[in-house]
Amino acid sequence: MLKGRLGGFLFQLIALLLAFGFVSLILISVDASPGDAYKNMFTGSFGSMRKFAEVLVAFVPLLLVTAGLLVTFSSGLWNIGVEGQVVLGAIATTWVFRYFLESGLHPALAVTLAIFGGMLGGALWASFTGVLKVFGGVNEIFGGLGLNFVSTALTIYFIFGPWKRPGVASMSGTVPFPDEFSLPLLLNLRISPWALGIALIGIVVVYFILQGTYFGLRLKAVGKNFRAAYLLGIPTWQYSMYSFLICGALAGAAGAMQVAAVYHRLIPSISSGYGYLGLMVAMLINYKAIWAVPVALFFAALNIGSIQLPILMKLDSSLSGILQGVLVLFVLLAEGVRQKLAKKA
Amino acid sequence: MNIELKNIHKHFGKIHANKGINLNIPSGTIQGVLGENGAGKSTLMKILSGFIQADPGSEIILDGKPVVIHSPADAIRFGVGMLHQDPLDFPPMRVLDNFLLGIPGKLFPNRKEIAQGFSRLAREFDFSLDPESYVDSLTVGERQQLEIIRLLWLGARVFILDEPTTGISATQKEKLFATLKKLPEQAMTIIFVSHKLEDVESLCDQVAVMRAGELVGEVKPPYRTQKFVEMMFGKMVTLGERQPARAGETTLSLNNISLEDVRLQIKNINLDVKAGEVIGLAGMEGSGQGMFIRACAGLVRPVGGRIQLNGQDLTAKSYHKFKHAGVNFLPAARLEEGLIPGLSLTEHFVLAEEPKGIFIDRAAGQKLAEERIQSFNIRGTPPSMVEALSGGNQQRAELALLQSPLSLVLLEHPTRGLDIESVIYIWGKLKERCKQGASIIFISSDLDEILQYSDRLLVFFSGKVSQPMNASKTNVEALGQLMGGKGWAEMGDEHA
């Protein structure tokens, strides 16, 4: 029971229940009704078409980031710099848009170029972490974290420096782009079917790379045993770099979506923390691509569902973050306990 | 301190590492413990020093009192201290701080008082240790001195030294021996674990020889080297008929190769290996053969000389170039270096093949795995994870990963820990490779295996390499002497 697929599922279910139980205790301790809170979160995310569209808006970058992280985790790398890679994707996209603003280029082409620009920007930023790791011996966690801070500073610099609004620069970001410089939105909702399509293509491509290609198998070999992979003739450090580049490109695409489909400008918190949230999703699904879509959707729903909690219940909207964090911890804990018990049995 | 070990048994899973050891060491003795790698010396010493516990029924009696030693800290309370092969200290700290660390008790130690005690002890043994210098600036020999002082201060009356002469210079060794000879005067007991015949002969009052987990005998001076070698390695058993190689073209050619690492220097090796030939490398672990075989694989870059394979110059080329040229290396650490835990047998075989296109053909991979599993007699299925296989099956899986065709196969301990059928099976497979024109170079600590399967062999002893010897013209005794550092002068033509 402990070793089979069913056993794993059972333990995850227990973890889920424990997480909700734990958060319920917190809610009770502040005299809030857990039932009401969960109900409000549910209606806040799935209660109407408009709300569900908002969930999808959050789902798109989260899924792209998760897809990228599956690649780096497969090759044994902790790409915590993914947050900065999202930001640089957004900066690069903004830069391409600004470049073509007055050029008369067909807007569809400009948008396409801007998205590719974003992917390139993210990949370039990820390559810094990669180079630091491969040639400088800097652990990717430290390198990535450092570059995350730099990326935030860069955003602020652009918003208050070269790209500032005419007159007075402001935290509300750069001047919004004209409507045609946007991915087409669905009806009068905020979600772009194009963005959704790109995110789904991203995860499907990653799934097939990891499941069915020589490239994916070699990535996994490098991740599981760097030394043996080298001795088997796999060019190990190159594969580490490839995985940084792929993850960076997908994170960059997430940043591009934030600019081209959601905010239509560069704002200071353009990544909205989706990089870090993606790390949690990747851990929660135990690095299995097949689970990325449902879990990312669930996390996005928690984020959106909690937005109205302050108004409805005088609860802070960070409740969703608590629930997400607690959930990851309990799932990891359950997995650890299961493995320990399985070893004894 | 008087030590009695009675009926010491230790099992690690199926392995019986100590098989009922009985040993008496009187107070004030320098006791040698001799044996080849894996004979059970270290296990016995770890039991005595509390790192591991013996099986129930084993007894340790110190000065007539039976004791149970649960941990190294326990051991030092009973007066038993161990000096490890690699000193367990904290290099970026000062000598005195290292010394203070091991001293139990006070929150605020009296530095001055302890510094005086330290200096007094150091003077007594004629050590020149500056208490304020940093440990990483010390030589291995000085670090041993620090460790000795530390153990003395903690009240050790039994000193266990595990291979203490590895990696120290001749003068440092003399100094260490001089120190060790002083200790018994103060009723200290010393246990000196080594595989170096010369060291044991010059230092020890009595010697216990271990082989395959058993105490095969106790010897008192005068020592006869011949006798030690016989006891350590056992009598030679012939394993059927030898198959001489038909000499073919030269595959690997080494010209004046010199190698260096922190501990060893090997100078000017010249060797031509013929297609179909098997070269065995004999030597105690860490004598330079590991570095040599890695140099042949392109993993260690020689500091001088030329390497050629089938006439192609591979000097200073990368490992991947070597591999591409037809060199395969199978390391001893199967799960650390050879195989990838977490991947299945099928995935391993697919990885080892040249990729065909982008997508993996699952059906073909499955078929390949089934074929290999059958032809290499691996007890497992295509989706079996490699870490779930037994050692022998992991070894067979590693062999099944060898490319085809190959010019040179390099193997580290290809049959270590395997049962006799597996050994014969694996060598059958390897000899097939030889028939196809590959040369084999392998390391083994089993001298019978080396004599049985190699055509020529090299003996390594702390960086010295013998001339290639014809395997049919030598024997276990002669090899054992060379491995223990004896008889090199008589060889005359050895390398410096």
Chai-1 contact restraints between the chains, C-beta under 6 A:
chainA,res_idxA,chainB,res_idxB,connection_type,confidence,min_distance_angstrom,max_distance_angstrom,comment,restraint_id
A,G212,B,F359,contact,1.0,0.0,6.0,A-B,restraint_1
A,G212,B,I360,contact,1.0,0.0,6.0,A-B,restraint_2
A,T213,B,I358,contact,1.0,0.0,6.0,A-B,restraint_3
A,T213,B,F359,contact,1.0,0.0,6.0,A-B,restraint_4
A,Y214,B,P355,contact,1.0,0.0,6.0,A-B,restraint_5
A,Y214,B,I360,contact,1.0,0.0,6.0,A-B,restraint_6
A,L217,B,E347,contact,1.0,0.0,6.0,A-B,restraint_7
A,A221,B,I340,contact,1.0,0.0,6.0,A-B,restraint_8
A,A221,B,L351,contact,1.0,0.0,6.0,A-B,restraint_9
A,K224,B,I340,contact,1.0,0.0,6.0,A-B,restraint_10
A,K224,B,G342,contact,1.0,0.0,6.0,A-B,restraint_11
A,N225,B,I340,contact,1.0,0.0,6.0,A-B,restraint_12
A,R227,B,E337,contact,1.0,0.0,6.0,A-B,restraint_13
A,A228,B,E337,contact,1.0,0.0,6.0,A-B,restraint_14
A,A228,B,G338,contact,1.0,0.0,6.0,A-B,restraint_15
A,A228,B,L339,contact,1.0,0.0,6.0,A-B,restraint_16
A,A228,B,I340,contact,1.0,0.0,6.0,A-B,restraint_17
A,L231,B,E337,contact,1.0,0.0,6.0,A-B,restraint_18
A,L232,B,L351,contact,1.0,0.0,6.0,A-B,restraint_19
A,G233,B,K323,contact,1.0,0.0,6.0,A-B,restraint_20
